[in-house]
Amino acid sequence: MKKAGILLAILLIVTSIGVVAYSSDSSPVEAELGTYYEEATERESSTSDTVAATYKEEKVMMSVVEYQKQTQAALAGSASGETVSDREIVDDILKNVILLEEAENRGLTPSTEEVEQYLQETVYAAYELPEGKEGIDAYCANAGITYDEYVDDQRAQAPKILAKWNLKEAIAKEYCQNHGLTYDRLNPPQEALDAVEEYLSSLLDEHKDDIIYYID
């Protein structure tokens, strides 16, 4: 099966923290997510997939937008993603692309050791729990991938996820330093958290000249 590049950047939150949610038919919601993933990879590799937006050379495909909508709806326990527009989904994806670019520009890419620690605390820890194993196995079965392929996918995406986390922390630290506040990683000042949110909100506007939308 062809792996979907940007699809893998959408982390399986529930399995990563070892929590399994259940859909209305009492099956793990990860089974739904796996099915959506397989459908999205098939759409992405077909000629029917279209571009929703571009940022520089990066393309956001409609297959990814639809997958993200389905994923959000499944995790929220909703039957559909109708409450979230395609444009909102596209903007969220673009923010993540720009955030990663900024993190890499600042040299915040994590070490191999940090990546492995992340996997130990998320994927491996979840899989050691009966409910976590059930959810991940259900996802893999419906996505048409093996557990080893799932781990490889998570390992490939972990540096991107951690780099974005590192950037958010760096922004919070910078705010504290510039405003005479003490930074506490476990309990950062609300002002610093607000500064991070303000930064995230400004990303699209600051890079609007590099973005082209093909949807309303």
N, C-alpha and C positions, 0 to 999 in steps of 0.2 A: 504494500500500500504506500502511496506517495504521502510523505509527511508534510503537513501544512506548516510553513515557517512561522508566520505570525500567530497562528492558532495556538502553538505550544507556549506562547508567552502568556496566555490566559491560564493562570495557575489554578489547579483544583483545590480551592480553599478548604473545603470540608475534609478531604483526605489528608491534606498536608498538616492539619492540626489534630488529626486523629478523631474527628467527630463525623458520624455518619447520619445524614438526614434521610428521611423516608418519604417517598412519593405517595400519592393517594392509593395506589394498589399494594402498599406495604412492601415494595421492593426498594432497595437503596437508590437514592436519587442519582448516585454515581452511574447507575446503569443507564439512566436517561442521558447523562452527560456524555457517556461513551457513544451512545447511538448518535447524538448530535454531532460529535466529533467525526465519526465515520462519514456521516452525511455531508459534513462540511468539506472534508478532504476530497470526497468524490466530486462535489460541486467545484472546488477549487481547481481540480485537474481537468474539468470539462470546458468546452468552448462557451458555455452559457454563463460563466461567471463574469461579472462586470466590475469595473473600478468605481468605488464610492468616493474616493478622495486620494490625493497624493500630497506628500510632503517631501520636497526635493526629489530624490529618486525612489523614495519609499511609496509603495502602493498599498492602499487599504481596500481589500476586495469585499464585495457584498457577501460572499460566503462567510467571511470572518464576522461581518456585522450581524448576520443572521445567527451565527453560532453564539456570539456574545449575548444577543437578546434572549435566545433560548436558555442559555446558561443562567443568566440573571433571573429569569422567570422561574426556572426549576429550583434554584437555591432559595428563592423567595416564597416558594410554594404556590406560585401562580400558574395558571394553565397556559398563559401566553405572555409575550413581552410587549403587548400593545400599549402599556403605560409608559414605555420608554421609546422615544422616536429614533429613527435611523441616524438622524443628525447628531443626537446626543451620544449615541454609541460611537459614531465616527470620531467625535470630539474627544471622547474618553481615550480611544485608541491612539489618536494623534498626540494627546498629552503624554501618554506613556512613551511614545517614540521620541518625542522631543526631550522628555525627562532623561531617558537613557542616553541620548546624545550629549546632553549637558554633563551627566555623570562621567561619561567616558572622557570628555574634554577636560574634566577636572582631575582625571587620573584616579577615580574612585572605584575602579574595577577590583573586586575582591580577589584574595589569594586562593590557591587550590585548597589550602587548609580550611579557609572560611566556607568554601563551597561544600566540602565534605561534612563539616560541622552542621551546616544548614540541612543537608540531606539526612544526617543522623537524627536531627531534632524534629524533622517533619516526616518525610517519606518512610524512613526505616522505623521510626518510633510509631507511626500510625500502623504500619504493617504488622507490628508485633502484637497489636491489640486485635482481638477477634472481630470487633465491629469495623476496625480500620481495614483489616485484611479483606473482609467481606466486601466493603465498598470499593477498594482498589481493584480487586479481582473482577467485580461486576463491571467496573469501568473498562478494564482491559478487554474483557470478553466482548462487550458491545462495541468497543472501538476497533476491534480486530487487531490488537497488539498484545505482546507478551508482557509479563511483569518486568523483565529485564529491559525491554524497549521503553516501557513507562519510566523506569529509573533513569535510563539514558536520556530520555526527553527532559526529565526534570533536572538532571545534571547539566544539560546543555543550556537550559533557561535560567538556572540558578544565578549565574554571574550577572545577568541582566536585572533580575529581581533584587539581588543584594546591592548592586550598584545604585539603583534608584532609592533604596532604603538609605544607603550611605549618603546620597546627595541630600535627602530630606533632613538627615541628622546634621549634615554640614551646614545647611541653611539655618537650622535652629541654633546651632552653636555660634554661628556668626552673629545672629541677632542678639544672643545673650552677651557676647563679647562687646558688641557695639553699644549695648544699652546697660552695661554694668550689672547684668544678671548672672546668677550661678546656674550653669547647665547641669541638670540631673537627667541622665539617660532614661531612668525608670519613671521619673516624674518631672518632665520638662515644664517650664513655666507656660501658662496658657498663652501669654503674649508671643512666645516663640512658636507655639503650635499655630497660632493665627497667622504669623509671618509666613510659615510654610504653606498654609492654605492660600494666602494672598499670592504667593509665588506661583503656585499651581494654577490659580485662576488667570494669571497674566500670561501664561505660556502661549496660548493660541494667538492672542492679540499681538504679542511681541514677534511672532513668527508668521504672521498672516500673509506676508509677501511670498512665502515659500509654500503656501497651502493652496490647493485647487480642489474645490468641491464639484462632484458630478451628481450630487443629489441635493434636494431642497433642505 
